[in-house]
Amino acid sequence: MSIAAKYFPNEPEKPVIKTETIPGPVTVKKLEELGQVFDNRAAYFITDYYNSIGNYIADADGNLYLDAYAQIASIALGYNNPEILKAAKSDQMAVALANRPALACFPSTDYQSILEEGILAAAPKGFTHVWTAMTGSDANETAYKAALMLQAQKRRGGAEKPFSPEELTSVMNNESPGASDMAILSFEKGFHGRLFGSLSTTRSKAIHKLDIPAFNWPKAPFPSLKYPLEKYAEENKAEELKCLEEFEKVVTEWPTKIAAIIVEPIQSEGGDNHATSIFFQGLRDITLKHDILMIVDEVQTGVGASGRMWCHEIYNISPAPDMVTFSKKFQAAGFYFRDAALQPNQPFRQFNTWCGDPSKAILARTIYQEIKANNLIENAKETGAYLYEKLSAVSSAYPEKLFNLRGQESGTFIAWDMPSAKVRDDFTRKCRSLGLNIGGCGDYSVRLRPTLTFEKKHAAVLVDIVEKAVSQL
């Protein structure tokens, strides 16, 4: 029995489109009504989650789409997965929801076991600590705080050195030395969230950043590789070495201390941009040379879709990064760390009311346990290989419309480029009219983000629709 059939015996074999237009009339009406009280201008359609199942998402008109977008990469096990529903209906979940602990002050009797059986059990090798958070942006911002506080502690002379009167006074005026002048470096086209600190490191699209005050933090170039990678190995190596040279130049010339860098294993929102172990190991070597912490943002790339539990494991970075952030497919959020010194030496410094959510950690535990029990990472690897092969054939048939296919040997983390943003957007709309929910990224790219229960039978439907949509452009 297939994995999807085990979970979803009533999952349809193909999409069902009932309306002449997408979105349909019921969705249009509901969007108008919702728009009176909630900004829904980014909505694709109104979703009927009660009737969504497995790898198929339903809309308010009764249309059923094969979903290769999965709530912007955040559904791991499919819609209405019975194991997730079982966890959601458990007494442990009810208590967590009804009593919503302020975890830093009043942690629950079972929070340690929930973490150890789920989030910590899934940690990258060597990572023994976790700080839980609310969202991917929150995970990144709390990682920034940890890096900045540790670097300031080192500058101060160690954990036992007290804050000076000058620090305590100046920080209340948002001035140094109490307010740090250190920086977090990010990379061109990177995306790390939309909150104030994370937004200062986001470099993917101007619309995300406009009108918002920003920290004066540096950026460095991310490699612009040619695909397929194996065909352009030497050119790509030269590009990566050039970017590493520019990165170290920024590090050495920046007027203040760079506390940490943050980098995605595959840049996601910025266009599914890839690099190789040459680049990532080079970053690690330079950060160690200059006493800079390395944060790997696995908010979108983590939890199995790349054919590894954590995408950065593809590159065998040694020694391992200092922190790894997560969210999306884990439903929970936070960051892993190896060095206990990244936990501030005083309470209330890394703090908010909830510090995460036990209910989401329960879901993360279920997701991890189902991944292990059903070998879902291997499924992502096998399905991805099949998808890449079939999409390569489509690219060969329509090389002017679908090109720069990438993600070979990266599970279902597959993407490609199209001639322009307009063509890409026309393509994704055409796909939805044919029953495939799919998403874009960057300026003119398309990305696949299916669940971990997405199998070859689903991939075959996807490829058929993609080919039809491309042929009609």
Secondary structure, DSSP 8 states (H G I E B T S, - for coil): --HHHHH-TT--SS-B--SSSSS-HHHHHHHHHHTTTS--TT-S--EEEEEEEBTEEEETTS-EEEESSHHHHT-SS-BT-HHHHHHHTSHHHHHHHHH---TTTS--TTHHHHHHHTTTTTS-TT--EEEEESSHHHHHHHHHHHHHHHHHHHHHTSTTS---HHHHHHGGGT-TTTS---EEEEETT----SSHHHHTT--S-HHHHTTS------EE------SSTTTTHHHHHHHHHHHHHHHHHHHHH-SS-EEEEEE-SSBTTTT-B---HHHHHHHHHHHHHTT-EEEEE-TTTTTTTTSSSSGGGGGT-SS--SEEEE-GGGSSEEEEES-GGGS-SSTTSS--SSSS-HHHHHHHHHHHHHHHHTTHHHHHHHHHHHHHHHHHHHHHHSTTTSEEEE-TTSTT--EEE-S-HHHHHHHHHHHHHTTEE-EEETTTEEE----TT--HHHHHHHHHHHHHHHHT-
